[in-house]
Amino acid sequence: INKIKIYNNFLNERLKLLKKNKINIIKADAKNLDKLKRIFLKIKPHVVIHLAAVSHADRSNKNPNHTFENSVLTLKNSLESSRKINPHFIFFSSSMVYGDFKSKSVNENAKCNPKGIYGTLKYCSELMIKSYNEVFGLKYTIVRPSALYGERCISSRVGQIFLEKSIKNEAITINGDGTDKLDFTCIDDLMYGVYKIIITKKSLNQIFNITYGHSRKISEMLNLVRKNFKDVKVNYIKRDKLVPRRGTLSNAKAKKLISIEKDHRCLAALEEFREFYGEQFEVINDDALKINE
């Protein structure tokens, strides 16, 4: 029950932020091409940021049909709705497109060899977007993020899961022995990168790794959580063969072309994330006590 309530709180906070910043919300099913086209023709957006997709690799592998409908079909409809208007089309891909990293650090020119349905569909989506640029001249930027963490996350990412489990005194499950590396990236860094993409012409028709630019072992993230919680329980399970072995995503290109180094944050932002999460759980628990009374 707590989990459902806290996620509802997160979603409500997102809505409040949109309203606070006077961003209009139009509800529509991105799987409906006709409705989406009408909205695009009415608004005539200068920038489109495509986020309509299944955001979790494991869920994608378990339910391919759902993933195709909510990732591929929504992208196709967004591209079709964009091509006559020709906005700047920004697409969120994933570090999963690289598959197993062949070196400690990969840049945007590295060969992509994704594993599983999630990474493969992300890479297919990149190719679809490039083809719309070739055929229709649609301007685009492809963003490859990695291991995001931050406030109001409900996507079951590593940092979120570690904190949730620790706060609730539940065991953390780690896939493998904890030596796998991820380029943990604060959501604020990603958003700053998107802002720079929007305002910088050099971002057009480019692919960028928008990441912290330095990987850490999952065990290091676990140790950071252990500094804030006593008796953290951990279960290690056999490593999933569909999870690629990753590491650092070089952000040198993004630094050079769109200058993302300003305000770049380190993993210490995890502490702010922990405090935010703790406050949210306290609010939920207080509400539960009032109900019991």
C-alpha positions, -999 to +999 in steps of 0.1 A: +000+000+000+028+024+009+044+019-025+012+027-044+006+058-023+042+071-026+041+066-064+008+085-066+025+113-046+054+114-071+030+116-100+010+143-083+042+163-077+050+160-114+016+174-122+020+203-097+054+212-113+038+213-148+010+235-135+034+257-115+054+263-147+023+269-167+028+240-190-005+229-207-014+193-205-033+176-233-044+140-226-042+118-257-033+082-266-001+083-286-011+050-302-039+069-319-023+084-350-053+106-361-057+122-327-020+128-324-018+144-359-046+168-350-029+179-318+005+184-336-012+204-364-030+226-339+000+233-317+028+232-343+055+225-318+091+237-324+105+209-302+091+174-296+106+153-268+095+117-273+091+099-240+062+075-248+078+041-242+082+012-219+111+023-197+123-010-182+143-038-200+129-067-179+093-057-185+101-054-222+114-089-224+085-103-205+058-086-225+070-079-261+036-071-275+029-044-249+064-030-256+059-029-294+026-010-289+038+014-264+074+020-277+074+014-315+039+024-324+040+055-303+073+065-320+060+059-355+029+080-348+050+108-333+073+108-363+044+108-387+028+137-368+061+156-369+072+152-405+051+179-421+057+204-392+094+196-390+101+203-353+134+194-335+127+158-326+144+147-294+144+110-286+154+092-254+173+060-263+195+041-239+230+029-230+215-006-236+219-001-274+257-007-271+252-042-257+283-055-240+309-027-238+341-037-256+361-012-237+360+006-203+344+036-220+323+039-251+316+069-273+287+075-297+307+059-326+310+025-309+293-004-327+258-011-313+250-047-306+220-047-282+208-076-262+171-085-256+140-067-267+144-034-249+179-025-262+171-038-297+139-017-300+157+014-288+183+009-315+156+002-341+140+034-330+172+053-336+174+040-371+137+049-377+144+085-367+175+087-389+155+074-418+129+102-413+158+127-414+171+112-447+137+110-464+118+139-449+145+162-435+132+158-399+157+174-375+166+152-346+188+146-316+191+111-300+200+110-263+216+079-247+213+082-209+225+057-183+214+044-148+193+075-139+185+083-103+166+112-087+135+126-072+100+113-083+113+082-101+088+054-105+107+033-131+123+008-107+159+018-115+189+007-094+192+037-071+155+039-065+152+002-057+181+003-033+166+032-013+131+019-013+142-015+000+165+000+026+138+024+039+113-005+042+139-028+057+135-053+029+163-073+012+179-058-019+183-083-048+215-079-069+218-095-103+253-110-102+281-104-077+279-066-076+310-060-097+290-049-128+295-012-135+270+015-144+274+051-153+250+064-126+236+097-137+216+123-117+183+133-134+193+169-130+223+164-152+202+147-179+177+175-179+204+201-182+218+182-212+183+183-228+181+220-222+215+225-239+203+203-268+173+225-273+192+259-273+223+247-292+221+244-330+252+221-330+230+194-314+209+189-346+211+155-362+235+142-335+236+114-310+248+122-274+257+102-243+242+125-216+257+108-185+279+115-155+308+102-176+323+079-150+311+044-141+309+028-106+304-007-095+269-016-082+286-026-050+298+010-046+262+023-049+253-003-023+280+010+000+267+045-003+233+032+008+248+013+037+263+046+050+227+058+056+210+026+067+219+000+093+217-038+085+210-035+048+200-070+036+212-082+003+204-113-018+227-121-047+212-140-076+226-155-108+234-129-134+209-124-162+224-132-195+203-105-212+219-078-191+248-064-210+282-057-193+285-019-193+307+008-179+315+044-186+297+063-214+320+090-227+303+124-227+332+142-244+311+149-275+284+165-255+309+186-236+325+197-269+293+205-289+267+215-263+289+224-233+272+202-207+300+205-181+284+235-164+266+225-131+276+189-137+268+170-105+284+140-089+270+109-073+268+129-040+234+139-053+223+104-041+222+119-006+196+144-017+177+116-033+178+096-001+166+126+020+137+132-005+127+095-004+129+094+034+106+125+037+081+109+013+079+077+033+075+097+066+046+116+050+029+083+039+035+066+073+021+097+091-010+095+070-014+059+077-012+066+115-039+093+112-061+068+094-056+042+121-064+067+148 
